[in-house]
């Protein structure tokens, strides 16, 4: 489970962590206690948080920030932040990894100043990419998205409105999604179905990605299933893949169903 960045080197959380550290220039700075916790994670997920590009005659300069989430055995999560940029002399991709978001912000500011353009303090509230760039250039961690601008904020409202789980995203997320100007819908590559007979089950995941006016991306994970007491088909929505997977497994166990 979980997305893999290029060069991640494997699918388990420990292998994913090794990939992060192997390509990071500053991997040695991450505290060993943090690394130890991440290595025993049960699942992991990677998300594109933001990106910026500045076109120059010698080629585009830019940076992207990724959020790597590790689900720990005690149910908590651990975050690592990865900054990818090409501001070196030869424009090859460079990677940095951080366990502290404040340290990440300082690194983003340093790279931003290398790129040039608007002052850092002028960026607050402004998109880090222009909409037309986003529609063609932004890609998530694993599979390319095909963003479209088609009432994206309304699509987000409809997704949240049909969610029946009590822990669905709340008002803060709704407020952020009101600024969505493009979105992409994808069927996650893990549908689960056991057809036929009285115990037929249906369980499928959809990934709804939204680009916001502030330059960030929000991904809603929709779980569609009939793992209900009366077999009724319902939809649930979560802010991350891990929560959606855990919910599916929880419903299945409650019914004694093996997904």
Secondary structure, 3 states (H helix, E strand, C coil): CCCCCCCCCCCCHHHHHHHHHHHECCHHHCCHHHHHHHHCCCEEEEEEEEEEEECCCCCCEEEEEEEEEEECCCCCEEEEEEEEECCCCCCCCEEEEECCHHHHHHHHHHHHHHHCCCCHHHCCCCCCCCHHHHHHHCCCCCCCCCCECCCHHHHHHHHHHCCCCCCCCCHHHHHHHCCCCEEEEEECCCCEEECCCCCCEEEEEEEEEEECCCCCEEEEEEEEECCCCCCCCEEEEECCHHHHHHHHHHHHHHHCCCC
